[in-house]
């Protein structure tokens, strides 16, 4: 009996301890990303953003509000958002005014929010930040604003520039669904990710119903024309081309449907509910903004422009739907995009894949020594993660054969659809898919080694 009573007392003490709420503490002002340690913020997981953005062309003034729903992953006395170049007018948490402060961070600014009452662990909460600014105002970090001759702008936020448009948890590991309400005056159109769900006067509403990383926002206000079409399986296509240049860029945009069909034959069904291209003279590069890839007009002066279109299209699977867990995993984005664009080029009369990969093989050892191997780059955007990542996939295909390689890639985008994945996840996935002894070590040598492993034909 005494032993029984002692057990009951111990159980009561444990139950009482378990019921004691965790002591609130500040969320971290960074997630410790290997390449960008101060990006993102700890202590909460955003589920949905609702962004209102009112932009005035030519003057570049804007005002807006970002409201979000999140779940606290710890008991929070305060939490941070990434922001850069904004005047903050008001912050509320769970409908109550919150105390806030701005400080300089390593890649922008930190907005620290202290709620009126601490936030409980695992409990959802809401927050709203009202802000204003000017698109051409100085930023503490790099800007994502790109300006055209029309007095408008287009967002190119990769990798850490979404915070120049609105306060946000700016790391790809915290994906969320999004609503955008963008005001564009007469003569201009607005763009954002997802489906155009409605328009009331000059306010355009877009719904991105599949989770998206903040670096992929497609926010823009431009003098443009919407063009519409249908892709495979009736997929709605909507494109934005410069106003008055519909005859020039309409046929280019119309090529998208066939490109999607080609990609689907390689690695499966398109992962989102819509797709399109935005062609804008205020941008010089090409970027895989989710559901609406952004291209500068200069790309289409080149006869090989479709290679670039396919590159950004492939990213909708590899990078957008399946998003890297950290920026050091970026070869998982760029490797497939380069590889399949090269395959498209080969199938359409361009350079053969073996010839291209021999060139990469010859260059990559020096790049590994300077910039790191494909799976452990020392910075973002280098030859090691682009062409080097493609070479890893080429070597993998050579090792396992065409059919097994296609299974690896197709099942990868199915398994991690709408989520995040790492290089280690890919290694484990390839080994489990093929049941091939030694494939784990094979991929580790290619992804992490100081030198290229031997490869047939090189």
matplotlib code that plots the C-alpha trace (Angstrom):
import matplotlib.pyplot as plt

x = [0.0, 2.8, 4.5, 1.2, 0.7, 4.2, 3.6, 0.4, 2.2, 4.9, 2.4, 0.6, 3.8, 4.6, 1.1, 1.5, 4.9, 3.5, 0.7, 3.1, 3.3, 6.8, 8.4, 8.1, 11.4, 12.2, 12.2, 15.6, 16.5, 17.8, 17.6, 21.3, 21.2, 24.7, 25.0, 22.6, 22.5, 20.4, 17.7, 14.3, 13.3, 12.7, 9.8, 6.9, 5.7, 3.6, 0.7, -0.9, 0.0, -2.5, -0.7, -2.3, 0.0, -0.9, 1.7, 1.9, 3.9, 6.5, 6.8, 7.4, 5.6, 3.7, 1.8, 0.4, -0.3, 0.8, -1.4, -0.5, -1.6, 1.1, 1.6, 4.1, 6.8, 7.8, 6.4, 7.2, 7.7, 8.6, 9.3, 11.0, 10.2, 12.7, 12.1, 14.2, 13.4, 9.9, 8.3, 6.3, 3.0, 1.3, 1.6, -1.0, -0.9, -4.2, -6.0, -4.2, -1.6, 1.9, 5.2, 7.7, 11.2, 13.5, 17.2, 19.9, 20.5, 23.3, 21.1, 18.5, 16.6, 15.0, 11.4, 11.1, 7.4, 6.4, 2.8, 0.6, 0.5, 3.0, 2.2, 1.7, 3.7, 1.8, -1.1, -2.0, -1.9, -2.5, -0.4, -0.6, 2.0, 1.1, 3.9, 4.9, 7.9, 9.4, 10.7, 13.8, 14.7, 18.0, 18.0, 20.3, 20.8, 20.2, 17.0, 14.5, 12.9, 13.4, 12.1, 11.1, 10.6, 6.8, 7.3, 6.3, 8.3, 8.6, 9.8, 12.9, 13.2, 15.6, 17.3, 16.9, 15.0, 11.3, 11.8, 12.3, 8.6, 7.0, 7.9, 8.1, 9.7, 12.2, 13.6, 12.6, 12.0, 8.9, 6.6, 3.0, -0.1, -0.7, -3.4, -2.3, -4.4, -2.5, -3.6, -2.6, -3.9, -5.7, -3.4, -1.4, -1.9, -0.9, 0.6, 1.3, 1.5, -1.3, -4.7, -6.2, -9.2, -11.0, -10.7, -12.6, -11.8, -8.1, -7.5, -6.4, -6.7, -4.5, -4.7, -1.6, -3.2, -0.1, 2.6, 5.3, 8.6, 8.8, 11.8, 9.4, 7.0, 5.8, 4.6, 4.5, 2.7, 3.4, 2.0, 1.3, -1.3, -2.6, -2.7, -4.5, -4.3, -4.6, -1.8, -1.8, -4.9, -6.6, -4.0, -4.9, -2.1, -1.9, 1.0, 1.9, 3.7, 4.6, 1.7, 1.7, 4.1, 1.5, 2.4, 6.1, 5.8, 2.4, 3.8, 6.7, 4.3, 2.2, 5.2, 4.8, 2.1, 4.3, 7.2, 5.0, 4.0, 7.7, 8.6, 5.6, 6.8, 10.1, 9.1, 5.3, 2.3, 2.7, 2.6, 0.5, -3.0, -1.7, 1.5, 2.7, 5.5, 6.0, 8.1, 9.3, 11.7, 12.7, 14.4, 17.6, 17.7, 15.3, 13.7, 11.4, 8.8, 6.2, 3.5, 4.7, 8.4, 9.9, 12.0, 13.8, 13.0, 16.7, 16.4, 14.2, 16.7, 18.6, 17.6, 18.1, 15.6, 13.5, 16.3, 16.0, 12.2, 12.6, 15.1, 12.7, 9.8, 11.7, 12.2, 8.4, 9.0, 12.6, 12.9, 9.3, 7.2, 10.2, 12.1, 15.6, 15.7, 18.6, 20.4, 23.3, 21.0, 20.5, 22.0, 18.7, 17.1, 19.7, 21.1, 17.8, 17.0, 20.4, 20.3, 16.8, 17.3, 20.4, 18.4, 15.8, 18.5, 20.0, 16.6, 16.0, 19.3, 21.7, 24.9, 24.9, 24.6, 27.8, 29.8, 28.4, 29.1, 32.7, 33.2, 31.7, 33.8, 37.0, 36.2, 34.6, 37.6, 39.0, 35.5, 35.3, 38.6, 37.5, 33.8, 33.1, 31.6, 28.0, 26.5, 28.5, 28.8, 30.5, 28.1, 25.0, 24.8, 28.0, 29.0, 29.3, 25.6, 24.4, 26.5, 28.1, 24.7, 23.8, 26.9, 26.0, 22.7, 24.4, 26.8, 23.9, 22.1, 25.2, 25.6, 22.0, 20.7, 17.9, 14.9, 16.1, 17.2, 13.8, 12.1, 14.4, 13.5, 9.8, 9.3, 11.4, 9.0, 6.0, 7.4, 8.3, 5.6, 4.8, 7.5, 11.2, 14.0, 17.8, 20.8, 20.8, 17.2, 18.1, 20.9, 18.6, 15.8, 18.0, 19.4, 15.9, 14.4, 17.1, 18.1, 21.5, 24.5, 27.0, 24.9, 25.0, 28.8, 28.7, 26.5, 28.5, 31.7, 30.1, 28.3, 30.8, 34.2, 37.1, 37.6, 35.4, 35.2, 36.0, 33.3, 33.0, 33.7, 35.4]
y = [0.0, 2.4, 1.7, 2.3, 5.6, 6.7, 5.9, 7.9, 10.9, 10.7, 10.6, 13.6, 15.6, 14.7, 15.7, 19.0, 19.7, 18.9, 21.4, 24.2, 26.4, 27.0, 30.3, 32.8, 33.9, 35.9, 34.1, 34.0, 36.9, 34.4, 30.7, 30.0, 29.2, 28.1, 30.8, 33.5, 32.9, 36.0, 35.3, 34.2, 34.2, 31.5, 30.7, 30.6, 29.0, 31.2, 29.4, 32.2, 35.8, 38.4, 41.3, 44.6, 46.7, 50.2, 51.5, 54.8, 54.7, 57.3, 58.5, 54.9, 55.6, 52.7, 51.8, 48.5, 46.0, 42.4, 40.2, 36.7, 33.6, 31.6, 29.0, 29.6, 26.8, 28.0, 30.2, 33.7, 36.9, 38.6, 37.6, 39.2, 39.9, 40.7, 44.2, 46.7, 50.3, 50.6, 53.1, 51.0, 52.7, 50.1, 46.5, 44.3, 40.8, 38.9, 42.2, 44.1, 46.8, 45.5, 47.2, 47.2, 48.4, 48.5, 47.6, 47.0, 43.4, 41.9, 41.6, 44.3, 45.3, 43.4, 44.3, 43.1, 42.7, 42.4, 41.3, 42.7, 39.2, 36.4, 33.8, 30.2, 27.3, 25.4, 28.0, 29.8, 33.6, 36.5, 39.6, 42.6, 45.2, 48.5, 50.1, 52.6, 53.6, 54.4, 51.8, 53.8, 54.7, 53.4, 49.9, 48.5, 45.3, 44.4, 45.5, 43.4, 46.3, 46.5, 49.6, 49.9, 52.8, 52.7, 54.1, 50.7, 47.9, 44.1, 42.2, 39.9, 38.9, 35.9, 35.2, 37.7, 40.7, 40.0, 42.1, 45.2, 45.0, 44.1, 42.7, 38.9, 35.8, 35.7, 32.2, 29.4, 26.9, 28.8, 28.4, 29.6, 30.2, 33.8, 36.3, 39.5, 42.6, 45.0, 48.4, 49.6, 52.9, 53.3, 52.3, 49.8, 46.1, 44.3, 40.9, 38.5, 34.7, 32.3, 32.8, 36.1, 35.7, 39.0, 42.6, 45.5, 48.9, 49.2, 46.5, 43.1, 40.1, 37.0, 33.7, 31.5, 28.4, 26.2, 26.9, 29.4, 30.7, 34.5, 34.7, 33.7, 36.6, 37.9, 41.3, 43.9, 47.0, 47.7, 48.9, 45.5, 43.3, 40.0, 37.1, 33.8, 30.3, 26.6, 24.2, 20.4, 19.0, 22.4, 24.1, 27.9, 30.0, 33.7, 35.9, 39.5, 41.2, 44.9, 47.0, 47.6, 44.6, 41.9, 40.8, 40.5, 38.6, 36.9, 34.0, 33.6, 33.3, 30.8, 28.4, 27.8, 25.1, 22.8, 23.4, 22.3, 19.2, 18.3, 18.8, 16.7, 13.8, 14.0, 14.2, 14.5, 16.7, 20.5, 21.2, 24.4, 25.5, 28.1, 29.2, 32.0, 34.3, 38.0, 39.8, 43.1, 45.7, 46.8, 43.5, 42.0, 38.5, 35.5, 34.3, 31.4, 33.4, 30.8, 30.4, 33.5, 33.4, 36.8, 37.6, 40.7, 41.5, 41.0, 37.2, 37.1, 38.8, 35.5, 32.5, 30.2, 32.0, 28.8, 27.2, 29.9, 29.6, 25.9, 26.5, 28.7, 26.4, 23.4, 25.4, 25.3, 21.7, 21.9, 24.9, 26.2, 23.1, 21.3, 24.1, 23.7, 23.4, 25.8, 28.0, 25.6, 23.0, 25.3, 22.8, 21.0, 24.0, 24.9, 21.4, 20.1, 23.5, 23.5, 19.7, 19.7, 22.9, 21.3, 18.2, 20.5, 22.2, 18.9, 17.6, 20.9, 20.9, 22.4, 21.1, 17.4, 16.7, 14.6, 17.4, 20.0, 17.8, 17.2, 21.0, 21.2, 18.3, 20.0, 23.2, 22.0, 20.9, 24.4, 25.7, 23.1, 24.4, 28.1, 28.1, 24.7, 21.5, 21.5, 20.2, 22.6, 25.9, 28.8, 31.3, 31.4, 31.6, 30.0, 27.6, 24.8, 24.7, 25.5, 23.5, 21.5, 20.4, 19.4, 17.3, 15.5, 14.5, 13.5, 11.3, 9.8, 9.0, 7.4, 5.3, 4.0, 4.1, 6.1, 4.4, 4.5, 8.1, 9.1, 7.3, 9.2, 12.6, 11.9, 10.4, 13.3, 16.0, 13.8, 13.0, 16.5, 18.4, 21.7, 21.1, 21.5, 19.1, 18.9, 17.4, 14.6, 14.0, 13.6, 11.2, 9.0, 9.2, 8.2, 5.2, 4.1, 4.5, 2.3, 0.0, 0.2, -0.7, 2.1, 4.9, 6.8, 7.0, 7.7, 10.8, 12.0, 11.9, 14.0, 16.4, 16.9, 15.9, 18.2, 16.7, 15.3, 11.5, 9.5, 9.5, 7.5, 9.5, 12.4]
z = [0.0, 0.9, -2.4, -4.2, -2.5, -3.3, -7.0, -6.9, -5.3, -7.9, -10.7, -9.2, -9.1, -12.7, -13.8, -11.9, -13.5, -17.0, -16.4, -15.6, -18.7, -20.1, -19.2, -22.0, -23.7, -26.9, -30.2, -31.9, -34.4, -37.0, -37.8, -38.1, -41.8, -42.9, -45.5, -44.0, -40.2, -39.5, -42.0, -40.6, -37.0, -34.4, -32.1, -34.5, -37.7, -40.1, -41.7, -43.8, -44.9, -46.0, -47.7, -48.7, -50.8, -52.2, -54.7, -56.5, -59.8, -60.7, -57.1, -55.8, -52.5, -51.0, -47.9, -46.7, -44.1, -43.6, -41.3, -40.6, -38.7, -37.0, -34.3, -31.5, -31.4, -27.9, -25.2, -26.5, -24.6, -28.0, -31.6, -34.6, -38.2, -41.0, -42.5, -44.4, -45.3, -43.8, -41.5, -39.1, -38.2, -35.9, -34.7, -33.1, -31.8, -31.3, -31.9, -29.1, -29.6, -29.2, -28.3, -31.1, -32.0, -35.0, -34.9, -37.5, -38.5, -40.7, -43.8, -43.2, -40.1, -37.2, -36.1, -32.5, -31.4, -27.7, -27.4, -24.6, -23.2, -23.7, -26.4, -25.3, -26.9, -29.6, -29.6, -32.8, -32.8, -35.2, -35.9, -38.1, -39.1, -40.9, -42.8, -45.5, -47.5, -50.9, -53.3, -54.1, -50.5, -49.2, -47.6, -45.0, -47.1, -50.8, -52.4, -54.3, -56.2, -60.0, -61.8, -65.4, -67.8, -67.0, -63.5, -62.1, -60.4, -60.2, -57.2, -57.4, -53.8, -53.9, -51.5, -48.7, -50.2, -49.5, -46.4, -48.6, -49.6, -46.2, -42.8, -43.1, -41.7, -44.5, -44.7, -47.1, -44.3, -43.2, -46.1, -45.9, -48.1, -49.2, -50.1, -51.9, -52.3, -54.6, -55.6, -59.1, -60.6, -63.9, -66.8, -64.7, -63.8, -60.6, -60.4, -57.5, -57.0, -57.4, -59.0, -59.8, -57.5, -58.1, -58.8, -57.2, -58.8, -58.7, -56.1, -57.5, -55.2, -55.7, -53.8, -53.5, -52.0, -52.1, -49.5, -50.7, -49.5, -49.1, -51.6, -54.4, -54.2, -57.7, -56.5, -59.3, -60.6, -64.3, -67.6, -68.9, -70.6, -69.3, -71.8, -71.1, -72.2, -71.3, -70.5, -70.1, -68.3, -68.7, -66.5, -66.4, -67.8, -67.4, -68.6, -68.3, -71.2, -71.8, -72.9, -76.6, -77.3, -77.3, -80.8, -79.9, -76.7, -77.1, -79.2, -76.7, -73.8, -75.8, -75.9, -72.2, -72.6, -74.7, -72.2, -69.3, -71.2, -71.9, -68.2, -67.0, -69.1, -67.3, -63.7, -63.2, -62.9, -62.6, -58.8, -58.8, -59.9, -62.4, -64.2, -66.4, -67.4, -66.6, -69.2, -67.9, -69.3, -65.8, -65.0, -66.6, -65.3, -65.0, -61.8, -60.8, -58.8, -57.8, -60.5, -62.3, -63.5, -64.1, -67.2, -68.5, -72.1, -73.1, -72.9, -75.9, -78.2, -78.0, -80.2, -77.1, -74.9, -74.5, -72.6, -70.0, -69.9, -69.3, -66.5, -64.6, -65.3, -63.9, -60.7, -60.1, -59.1, -57.9, -55.6, -55.4, -54.6, -53.0, -51.3, -49.8, -46.0, -45.9, -48.5, -48.5, -50.1, -53.1, -55.6, -55.2, -56.9, -59.5, -60.3, -61.8, -63.5, -65.3, -66.0, -67.6, -69.5, -71.0, -71.8, -73.5, -75.5, -76.6, -77.7, -79.7, -81.6, -79.0, -77.5, -76.5, -72.8, -72.6, -74.3, -71.9, -68.9, -70.0, -70.0, -66.5, -65.2, -66.4, -64.6, -61.4, -59.4, -59.3, -58.3, -55.5, -54.1, -54.3, -53.6, -52.0, -53.4, -54.8, -51.5, -49.3, -51.1, -49.3, -51.0, -53.0, -56.8, -57.9, -60.7, -58.1, -57.4, -60.9, -63.4, -60.6, -59.3, -62.9, -63.1, -59.9, -61.5, -64.7, -62.7, -60.8, -64.0, -65.4, -62.2, -61.8, -65.4, -67.1, -65.6, -62.0, -62.3, -63.6, -60.6, -58.2, -59.6, -60.1, -56.6, -55.1, -56.2, -55.2, -51.7, -50.7, -52.6, -50.8, -48.3, -47.5, -48.0, -47.6, -49.3, -46.7, -47.6, -51.3, -50.5, -48.4, -51.0, -53.9, -51.9, -50.8, -54.2, -56.0, -53.1, -54.7, -52.4, -52.1, -53.6, -50.4, -50.5, -54.3, -53.8, -50.7, -52.8, -55.5, -53.3, -50.5, -52.0, -52.5, -56.0, -58.7, -58.5, -61.7, -64.3, -67.4, -70.6, -68.7]

ax = plt.figure().add_subplot(projection="3d")
ax.plot(x, y, z, "-o")
ax.set_aspect("equal")
plt.show()
